[in-house]
Amino acid sequence: MPDLNDPRTKRLVYRSKYTGTKELDVLLGRFVERHLPNLTPAQFDLYEKLLEAEDPDLFMWISGRRPVPEQWDNEIIGLLKRCDDRQ
């Protein structure tokens, strides 16, 4: 479980909630609120890496409007899609 007071974790939460795209802010903000406390260190790293993708691409992948490229298709995308489905 990530330390919620760690600067790296705080930076990740901030990046999730303030992407520059309101729709993505909502999706990623919901995701970190629900899943961040339970992420393994490996999942945390995958999520951090995923945030390096372009915002429009990330939104399209999560919303299912475009297929997820192989390099980004991992368990975090699955969690994000389920979070978008409000499950």
Short mmCIF file of the C-alpha atoms (twelve columns), coordinates in Angstrom:
data_MODEL
# 
_entry.id   MODEL 
# 
loop_
_atom_site.group_PDB 
_atom_site.id 
_atom_site.type_symbol 
_atom_site.label_atom_id 
_atom_site.label_alt_id 
_atom_site.label_comp_id 
_atom_site.label_asym_id 
_atom_site.label_seq_id 
_atom_site.Cartn_x 
_atom_site.Cartn_y 
_atom_site.Cartn_z 
_atom_site.pdbx_PDB_model_num 
ATOM 1  C CA . MET A 1  0.000   0.000  0.000   1 
ATOM 2  C CA . PRO A 2  1.454   3.382  -0.971  1 
ATOM 3  C CA . ASP A 3  2.254   5.847  1.795   1 
ATOM 4  C CA . LEU A 4  -0.322  8.610  1.243   1 
ATOM 5  C CA . ASN A 5  2.029   11.169 2.813   1 
ATOM 6  C CA . ASP A 6  4.935   10.303 0.522   1 
ATOM 7  C CA . PRO A 7  5.796   13.099 -1.958  1 
ATOM 8  C CA . ARG A 8  5.695   10.640 -4.874  1 
ATOM 9  C CA . THR A 9  2.177   9.541  -3.920  1 
ATOM 10 C CA . LYS A 10 1.011   13.121 -3.417  1 
ATOM 11 C CA . ARG A 11 2.400   14.033 -6.843  1 
ATOM 12 C CA . LEU A 12 0.572   11.076 -8.410  1 
ATOM 13 C CA . VAL A 13 -2.722  12.079 -6.785  1 
ATOM 14 C CA . TYR A 14 -2.284  15.652 -7.980  1 
ATOM 15 C CA . ARG A 15 -1.441  14.532 -11.526 1 
ATOM 16 C CA . SER A 16 -4.543  12.346 -11.499 1 
ATOM 17 C CA . LYS A 17 -6.925  15.095 -10.456 1 
ATOM 18 C CA . TYR A 18 -5.439  17.940 -12.523 1 
ATOM 19 C CA . THR A 19 -4.634  16.579 -15.972 1 
ATOM 20 C CA . GLY A 20 -5.901  19.541 -17.959 1 
ATOM 21 C CA . THR A 21 -8.937  17.652 -19.236 1 
ATOM 22 C CA . LYS A 22 -11.993 17.827 -16.989 1 
ATOM 23 C CA . GLU A 23 -13.370 14.443 -18.047 1 
ATOM 24 C CA . LEU A 24 -10.041 12.757 -17.377 1 
ATOM 25 C CA . ASP A 25 -9.710  14.590 -14.051 1 
ATOM 26 C CA . VAL A 26 -13.004 13.002 -12.981 1 
ATOM 27 C CA . LEU A 27 -12.076 9.505  -14.171 1 
ATOM 28 C CA . LEU A 28 -8.577  9.486  -12.714 1 
ATOM 29 C CA . GLY A 29 -9.664  11.276 -9.547  1 
ATOM 30 C CA . ARG A 30 -12.294 8.607  -8.952  1 
ATOM 31 C CA . PHE A 31 -9.702  5.925  -9.661  1 
ATOM 32 C CA . VAL A 32 -7.140  7.187  -7.128  1 
ATOM 33 C CA . GLU A 33 -9.806  7.620  -4.461  1 
ATOM 34 C CA . ARG A 34 -11.004 4.039  -4.903  1 
ATOM 35 C CA . HIS A 35 -7.842  2.141  -5.769  1 
ATOM 36 C CA . LEU A 36 -4.679  3.983  -4.752  1 
ATOM 37 C CA . PRO A 37 -4.644  2.760  -1.143  1 
ATOM 38 C CA . ASN A 38 -4.777  -0.860 -2.342  1 
ATOM 39 C CA . LEU A 39 -2.276  -0.744 -5.214  1 
ATOM 40 C CA . THR A 40 0.772   -2.947 -4.986  1 
ATOM 41 C CA . PRO A 41 4.138   -1.284 -5.620  1 
ATOM 42 C CA . ALA A 42 4.168   -2.802 -9.131  1 
ATOM 43 C CA . GLN A 43 0.656   -1.483 -9.864  1 
ATOM 44 C CA . PHE A 44 1.639   1.920  -8.495  1 
ATOM 45 C CA . ASP A 45 4.561   1.992  -10.944 1 
ATOM 46 C CA . LEU A 46 2.283   0.940  -13.839 1 
ATOM 47 C CA . TYR A 47 -0.195  3.689  -13.007 1 
ATOM 48 C CA . GLU A 48 2.550   6.286  -12.704 1 
ATOM 49 C CA . LYS A 49 3.912   5.232  -16.102 1 
ATOM 50 C CA . LEU A 50 0.426   5.300  -17.643 1 
ATOM 51 C CA . LEU A 51 0.063   8.960  -16.681 1 
ATOM 52 C CA . GLU A 52 2.880   9.726  -19.112 1 
ATOM 53 C CA . ALA A 53 0.516   8.943  -22.014 1 
ATOM 54 C CA . GLU A 54 -1.181  11.824 -23.779 1 
ATOM 55 C CA . ASP A 55 -4.418  12.894 -22.064 1 
ATOM 56 C CA . PRO A 56 -6.662  12.526 -25.146 1 
ATOM 57 C CA . ASP A 57 -5.313  9.032  -25.829 1 
ATOM 58 C CA . LEU A 58 -5.735  7.973  -22.229 1 
ATOM 59 C CA . PHE A 59 -9.335  9.193  -22.180 1 
ATOM 60 C CA . MET A 60 -10.133 7.351  -25.412 1 
ATOM 61 C CA . TRP A 61 -8.627  4.099  -24.092 1 
ATOM 62 C CA . ILE A 62 -10.445 4.278  -20.767 1 
ATOM 63 C CA . SER A 63 -13.760 5.165  -22.382 1 
ATOM 64 C CA . GLY A 64 -13.361 2.354  -24.922 1 
ATOM 65 C CA . ARG A 65 -13.468 4.684  -27.915 1 
ATOM 66 C CA . ARG A 66 -10.078 3.451  -29.095 1 
ATOM 67 C CA . PRO A 67 -8.256  0.188  -28.515 1 
ATOM 68 C CA . VAL A 68 -5.506  0.263  -25.934 1 
ATOM 69 C CA . PRO A 69 -2.047  -0.117 -27.520 1 
ATOM 70 C CA . GLU A 70 -0.217  -3.223 -26.371 1 
ATOM 71 C CA . GLN A 71 2.420   -1.261 -24.437 1 
ATOM 72 C CA . TRP A 72 -0.281  0.333  -22.251 1 
ATOM 73 C CA . ASP A 73 -2.664  -2.626 -21.993 1 
ATOM 74 C CA . ASN A 74 -2.254  -3.852 -18.435 1 
ATOM 75 C CA . GLU A 75 -4.228  -4.445 -15.252 1 
ATOM 76 C CA . ILE A 76 -4.362  -0.722 -14.466 1 
ATOM 77 C CA . ILE A 77 -6.253  0.027  -17.686 1 
ATOM 78 C CA . GLY A 78 -8.702  -2.709 -16.667 1 
ATOM 79 C CA . LEU A 79 -9.217  -1.089 -13.271 1 
ATOM 80 C CA . LEU A 80 -9.661  2.317  -14.907 1 
ATOM 81 C CA . LYS A 81 -12.256 0.969  -17.321 1 
ATOM 82 C CA . ARG A 82 -14.209 -0.624 -14.492 1 
ATOM 83 C CA . CYS A 83 -14.018 2.615  -12.536 1 
ATOM 84 C CA . ASP A 84 -15.396 4.430  -15.598 1 
ATOM 85 C CA . ASP A 85 -18.262 1.925  -15.727 1 
ATOM 86 C CA . ARG A 86 -19.024 2.855  -12.095 1 
ATOM 87 C CA . GLN A 87 -18.667 -0.755 -10.970 1 
# 
